[in-house]
């Protein structure tokens, strides 16, 4: 009776494990980073406690382009970002009176928030492998596009403010004003180029033949 009862409970536990296998719960950031991985607990080296072993079991994402083009675009991204940041800094440090106008200054400062976010995602893009996990693809491509788009919108607003303000006072035009406007304009164009290049790239899913271990939980 005891053995029969033990087998019944074992079957029930196995069924419940299959039902909840894909419902493992962690923090949002944990799920975002390890999405597509499967994790299992293994005994620690000392025999006490346990360690988490993770293996990627979901499909990979890959740019539909040759290795040469893939590497070339990484270089282009790096040059575009360096050029954009440099141009914005040069325009911002100009001694033009335009930069001292409050609403223009506030817009320029706010623009740096998405730009920092863009730089953060660009690091992942430059370091991304040819075959990207879900987490890598999300940060290196999707977040890169959103960061570039929002940054471009903010800097274009600042450029518009600078230009309109200068046109209203065209009689007092100085070279410093030109530096402020052109710096902001070039930075905006280069940031939008990053967005358009990434948005035009085709991504394909590559089948991952790694099977989920029976005693592992999938992270989604």
C-alpha positions as CSV (number, residue, x, y, z in Angstrom):
1,X,0.0,0.0,0.0
2,X,2.8,2.3,1.0
3,X,4.8,1.7,-2.3
4,X,1.6,2.1,-4.4
5,X,0.8,5.4,-2.6
6,X,4.4,6.6,-3.2
7,X,4.2,5.8,-6.9
8,X,0.9,7.7,-7.1
9,X,2.4,10.8,-5.5
10,X,5.4,10.5,-7.8
11,X,3.1,10.6,-10.8
12,X,1.2,13.6,-9.5
13,X,4.4,15.5,-8.8
14,X,5.7,14.7,-12.3
15,X,2.4,16.0,-13.8
16,X,2.5,19.1,-11.7
17,X,6.1,19.7,-12.8
18,X,5.1,19.4,-16.5
19,X,2.2,21.8,-15.9
20,X,4.4,24.5,-14.2
21,X,7.6,23.9,-16.2
22,X,7.3,27.2,-18.1
23,X,6.0,29.2,-15.2
24,X,9.3,29.8,-13.3
25,X,9.2,33.2,-11.6
26,X,12.0,35.6,-11.2
27,X,12.4,39.4,-11.4
28,X,11.6,41.2,-14.6
29,X,15.2,42.0,-15.3
30,X,16.2,38.4,-14.7
31,X,13.6,37.2,-17.2
32,X,14.6,39.8,-19.8
33,X,18.3,38.8,-19.6
34,X,17.9,35.0,-19.5
35,X,14.8,34.7,-21.7
36,X,15.1,31.6,-23.7
37,X,17.4,29.8,-21.3
38,X,16.6,26.7,-19.3
39,X,17.9,26.4,-15.8
40,X,18.3,23.5,-13.5
41,X,19.6,23.0,-10.0
42,X,22.7,20.8,-9.4
43,X,24.3,20.0,-6.1
44,X,27.1,22.3,-4.9
45,X,30.8,21.2,-5.0
46,X,30.8,20.7,-1.2
47,X,27.6,18.7,-1.3
48,X,25.8,21.5,0.5
49,X,23.3,23.8,-1.3
50,X,23.0,23.9,-5.0
51,X,24.1,25.7,-8.1
52,X,22.1,27.0,-11.0
53,X,23.2,25.7,-14.4
54,X,21.7,27.5,-17.5
55,X,21.6,26.4,-21.1
56,X,20.1,28.3,-24.0
57,X,17.3,26.3,-25.6
58,X,15.3,28.8,-27.6
59,X,15.9,29.8,-31.2
60,X,18.7,32.2,-32.1
61,X,18.5,35.5,-34.0
62,X,20.8,36.3,-36.8
63,X,21.2,39.2,-39.2
64,X,20.5,38.1,-42.8
65,X,23.8,39.4,-44.2
66,X,27.3,38.2,-44.9
67,X,30.0,38.2,-42.1
68,X,31.8,41.1,-43.9
69,X,28.7,43.3,-44.0
70,X,27.9,42.3,-40.4
71,X,31.4,43.4,-39.2
72,X,31.3,46.5,-41.5
73,X,28.1,47.7,-39.9
74,X,29.5,47.4,-36.5
75,X,32.4,49.7,-37.5
76,X,29.9,52.1,-39.1
77,X,27.8,52.2,-35.9
78,X,30.8,53.0,-33.8
79,X,31.9,55.8,-36.1
80,X,28.4,57.2,-36.4
81,X,28.0,57.2,-32.6
82,X,31.4,58.8,-31.9
83,X,30.6,61.4,-34.6
84,X,27.2,62.2,-33.2
85,X,28.4,62.5,-29.6
86,X,31.3,64.7,-30.7
87,X,29.1,67.0,-32.8
88,X,26.6,67.4,-30.0
89,X,29.3,68.2,-27.4
90,X,30.9,70.7,-29.8
91,X,27.6,72.4,-30.4
92,X,26.7,72.4,-26.7
93,X,30.0,73.9,-25.5
94,X,29.8,76.7,-28.0
95,X,29.8,80.2,-26.4
96,X,26.7,81.1,-28.4
97,X,24.0,82.9,-26.5
98,X,21.6,80.4,-27.9
99,X,22.8,77.7,-25.4
100,X,22.1,80.0,-22.5
101,X,18.4,80.3,-23.4
102,X,16.5,78.2,-20.7
103,X,14.1,76.2,-22.9
104,X,16.9,75.3,-25.3
105,X,19.2,74.3,-22.6
106,X,16.6,72.1,-20.9
107,X,15.9,70.4,-24.2
108,X,19.6,69.7,-24.8
109,X,20.0,68.3,-21.3
110,X,17.0,66.0,-21.7
111,X,18.3,64.8,-25.0
112,X,21.3,63.2,-23.2
113,X,19.1,60.8,-21.3
114,X,18.1,58.7,-24.4
115,X,21.6,59.3,-25.8
116,X,23.1,57.6,-22.8
117,X,20.6,54.8,-23.2
118,X,21.6,54.6,-26.9
119,X,25.3,54.3,-26.0
120,X,24.5,51.5,-23.5
121,X,22.6,49.5,-26.1
122,X,25.3,50.2,-28.7
123,X,27.9,48.5,-26.5
124,X,25.8,45.4,-26.6
125,X,25.4,45.7,-30.4
126,X,29.2,46.0,-30.9
127,X,29.8,43.0,-28.6
128,X,27.0,40.8,-29.9
129,X,27.8,37.5,-31.4
130,X,26.7,36.4,-34.9
131,X,24.1,34.1,-33.3
132,X,22.1,36.2,-30.8
133,X,20.0,35.0,-27.9
134,X,16.6,36.6,-27.3
135,X,18.1,38.8,-24.7
136,X,21.0,39.9,-26.9
137,X,18.7,40.6,-29.9
138,X,16.3,42.6,-27.7
139,X,19.0,44.9,-26.4
140,X,21.4,45.0,-29.4
141,X,18.7,45.6,-32.0
142,X,15.2,46.5,-30.7
143,X,16.4,48.7,-27.8
144,X,19.1,50.2,-30.1
145,X,16.4,51.3,-32.5
146,X,14.2,52.8,-29.9
147,X,17.1,54.6,-28.2
148,X,18.2,56.0,-31.6
149,X,14.7,57.1,-32.5
150,X,14.0,58.9,-29.2
151,X,17.5,60.5,-29.2
152,X,17.0,61.7,-32.7
153,X,13.6,63.2,-31.9
154,X,15.0,65.1,-28.8
155,X,18.0,66.4,-30.7
156,X,15.9,67.4,-33.7
157,X,13.6,69.4,-31.4
158,X,16.7,71.1,-29.9
159,X,18.0,71.9,-33.5
160,X,14.6,73.4,-34.4
161,X,14.6,75.6,-31.3
162,X,18.2,76.8,-32.1
163,X,17.4,77.5,-35.7
164,X,14.1,79.3,-35.1
165,X,15.6,81.4,-32.3
166,X,18.5,82.4,-34.5
167,X,16.2,83.3,-37.5
168,X,14.2,85.5,-35.2
169,X,17.5,87.3,-34.4
170,X,19.2,87.0,-37.7
171,X,20.7,90.5,-37.4
172,X,23.0,89.3,-34.6
173,X,24.6,86.2,-36.3
174,X,27.9,85.0,-35.0
175,X,30.2,82.1,-35.8
176,X,29.5,80.6,-32.3
177,X,25.8,80.4,-33.3
178,X,26.6,78.5,-36.4
179,X,28.7,76.1,-34.4
180,X,25.8,75.4,-32.0
181,X,23.3,74.9,-34.8
182,X,25.5,72.8,-37.0
183,X,26.8,70.7,-34.1
184,X,23.2,69.8,-33.1
185,X,22.1,69.2,-36.7
186,X,25.0,66.9,-37.5
187,X,24.5,65.0,-34.3
188,X,20.8,64.5,-35.1
189,X,21.5,63.3,-38.7
190,X,24.1,60.7,-37.5
191,X,21.7,59.4,-34.8
192,X,18.9,59.0,-37.3
193,X,21.3,57.2,-39.6
194,X,21.9,54.6,-36.8
195,X,18.1,54.2,-36.5
196,X,17.5,53.8,-40.3
197,X,20.4,51.4,-40.8
198,X,19.3,49.1,-37.9
199,X,15.6,49.4,-39.0
200,X,16.5,48.3,-42.5
201,X,18.3,45.1,-41.4
202,X,16.6,41.8,-41.8
203,X,16.8,39.3,-39.0
204,X,16.1,35.6,-39.3
205,X,15.4,33.0,-36.6
206,X,17.8,30.0,-36.5
207,X,16.6,26.8,-35.1
208,X,18.3,25.7,-31.9
209,X,18.4,21.9,-31.7
210,X,19.4,21.9,-28.0
211,X,16.6,20.2,-26.1
212,X,15.3,21.3,-22.8
213,X,16.6,18.9,-20.1
214,X,13.7,17.1,-18.3
215,X,14.6,18.5,-14.9
216,X,15.1,22.0,-16.1
217,X,12.7,25.0,-16.1
218,X,12.4,27.3,-19.2
219,X,12.7,31.0,-18.6
220,X,10.2,33.1,-20.4
